[in-house]
């Protein structure tokens, strides 16, 4: 027999109604979180966490090299952290193309003669990739042969659309690895037909990649955060004895592979708003070349860059060459020689040149001319061809002089009708490590005081400052309480001086000071020697800098100008004016700027 329910009291009805509304509200709130109701963010269940495009602090270094790691959330974590210190640009390096050999069993060998573990699984139907390729070419004509073998290690590999010739080009997956094979005729690697019947010598290209598309993941995050990405071009094979030069014996095959890669970029990445351009992975040393047209590295640059123009129209080409300012190299390269080298690199078609400052490797030093007879920074002493000497004994000129020379080269190129952007690549590391930080190098991370000094040396001459590299160097503590990125966040309001010039304003002589984190409420301290060689000092409340003259280049993002009245009279001949700044937050610039009087 059914039992009739007792009628609910008014109190119970109210209680149940309240519980019902609470449940409904919870469901609505949960639905909003899961749908990304914060404006298109990821779902709350996203294991990589939310994106946040808002910079937490402002800092002049706004671009970073980024390398793959084994963290599936690595791109999001890295770009999110970059944005927190005003990062807006990511640069990736391209894969290295290496000439290789195989052993008697057809296994790919590393340059040291050992079996390459990255290609151990490159096999099908009991045959290694080399054996299968040899069978494929001989099936077309028994006279065909494989005379050159190349290995390419890439996190991404190439998309399926990059397979040019069915039967010759193969792509297959083994576990978490993707292997790709291409066969290019040695006599015409760029234009050879997909026909194995002619009886020719072939180059075998083997690519080992991952099933994940790391570059696309980086671009996805960059799209969401409004950042730009420069994707690496492949690094061409190097000469065995002179590893700083392109190996001309392998250049034609490598350039043909470069075209394949660029076509893949166009189809796989071309629709991305964040895809700003490509980065020239092969580095050259800036110098005054006696015959630039015969220089093998510049020839390779020109060929690669012409292919970019053809296959990726509208994308920019970023190059980051280096200088070596040490005197004991046997090839002393001063600022004027570097300026000549900048022009030749620009003539290969580079749109942006970001010279490496050299301080991290010890190839350059941060000092002023009046400090030339001081001992070098102790962190530079272990560097080869430096030692426990003075700056004058070790280096041809300070880093600031080289960036000034690069800026002159940019101006001279502009008068020729060739537009080039000048950036600075400040090295976020030290010559030696004090603890485990970056597993890929023996270098150690630097600190913010030295990084500020590097920004100061690049000065207002450059349009942007980028840094090598994010992984391990900006993120590692290396026996310290905080990482370099943490140090920047905690000390971002400290002023950084980036330039000073003598200037007149309304008939009054003074000094125009440039820098970051300057503004209303700042005070400037000037220190100098008078004509009796006595030290004088004055604290001055500056005025905002005057409007830039018509046609002047804009200042780098975040840079301000202050004008300080200061007469020419009473200065010791050949002396220096030293400039210190305290901003409205009460912070003193970590490095003093010196201006020759």
Buried (B, 14 or more C-beta within 10 A) or exposed (E): EEEEEEEEEEEEEEEEEEEEEEEEEEEEEEEEBEEBEEEEBBEBEBEBEEBBEEBBEBBBBBBBBBBBBEEEBBBBBBBBBBBBBBBBBBBBBBBBBBBBEBEEEBBBBBEEEEBBEBBBBBBBEEEBBBBBBBEBBBEBBEEBBBEBBBBBBBBBBBBEEBBBBEEBBBBEEBEEBBBBBBBBBBEEBBEBEEEBEEEBBBBBBBBBBBEBBBBBBBBBBBBBBEBBBBBBBBBBBBBEEEEEBBBEEBBBBBBBBBBBBBBBBBBBBBEBEBBBBBBBBBEBBBBBBEEBEEBBBBBBBBBBBEBBEEBBEEBBBBBBBBBBBBBEBEEEBBBBBBBBBBBBBBBBBBBBBBBBBBBBBBBBBBBBBEBBEEBBBEBBBEBEBBEEBBBBBBBBBBBBBBBBBBBBBBEBBEEEEBEBBBBBBBBBBBBBBEEEBBEEEEBBBBBBEBBBBBBBBBBBBBBBBBBBBBBBBBBBEBEBEEBBBBBBBEBBBBBBBBBBEBBEBEEEEBBBBBBBBBBEEBBBBBBBBEEEEEEEEEEBEBEEBEEEEEEEBEBBBBBBBBBBBBEEEEBBEEBBBBBBBBBBEEBEBBBBBBBEB
